[in-house]
Amino acid sequence: MLLLIVAAAVQAVAPAPTVQAPAPAKEKKVCQTAEDVSSRIRYQRVCKTQSEWDAIAKETQADLESSRNDRGTAPNPLSQ
């Protein structure tokens, strides 16, 4: 009986096994075909992660918006 109580006490005091968090999964590469600027015939295959493609699209959209907003601010040399 005493042995049973001691065994139960040891189990209660023993630390629980630690559970490791799973390693974050690598993002898949997404490949797109882009024109090679040095040739009219050649194409390049460009591979990036989806988050990189999203960042490029967001930056391109911001540049486009900026150029649209800046369009009327420069003085027109022909209007003088």
C-alpha positions in Angstrom: 0.0 0.0 0.0 2.8 2.4 0.9 4.5 1.6 -2.4 1.4 2.5 -4.3 1.2 5.9 -2.5 4.9 6.6 -3.2 4.5 5.7 -6.9 1.5 8.0 -7.2 3.4 10.8 -5.5 6.3 10.4 -7.9 4.0 10.5 -10.9 2.3 13.7 -9.6 5.7 15.4 -9.1 7.3 14.3 -12.4 7.1 17.1 -15.0 4.8 16.7 -17.9 6.6 16.0 -21.2 7.1 19.2 -23.1 5.3 19.4 -26.4 7.3 21.1 -29.2 5.5 23.5 -31.4 5.6 22.3 -35.0 8.1 24.0 -37.2 6.6 26.6 -39.5 6.0 25.1 -42.9 8.1 26.6 -45.7 6.1 28.6 -48.2 5.8 27.2 -51.6 7.5 28.8 -54.5 5.2 30.2 -57.2 6.8 30.5 -60.6 5.7 33.0 -63.3 6.9 33.6 -66.8 8.2 37.1 -67.5 9.4 38.7 -70.7 13.2 39.1 -71.0 13.8 42.8 -71.6 16.9 42.1 -73.7 14.9 40.1 -76.3 11.5 40.0 -77.9 11.4 36.3 -78.0 13.0 35.1 -74.8 11.1 34.7 -71.5 12.4 34.2 -68.0 10.9 32.0 -65.4 10.8 33.9 -62.0 10.1 31.9 -58.8 9.2 33.6 -55.5 7.0 32.8 -52.5 3.4 34.0 -52.6 4.1 36.6 -49.9 6.9 38.0 -52.1 4.6 38.2 -55.1 2.0 39.9 -53.0 4.5 42.5 -51.8 5.6 43.2 -55.4 2.0 43.6 -56.5 1.3 45.9 -53.6 4.4 48.0 -54.4 3.5 48.2 -58.1 -0.1 49.3 -57.2 1.3 52.0 -54.9 3.6 53.3 -57.6 0.7 53.4 -60.1 -1.5 55.3 -57.6 1.3 57.7 -56.9 1.9 58.4 -60.6 -1.8 59.0 -61.1 -1.9 61.4 -58.2 1.2 63.3 -59.4 0.0 63.7 -62.9 -1.6 67.2 -62.6 0.9 68.7 -60.3 3.7 69.5 -62.7 3.4 72.8 -64.7 2.5 72.3 -68.4 5.2 74.0 -70.5 2.8 74.3 -73.5 0.2 76.4 -71.6 2.4 79.5 -71.4 
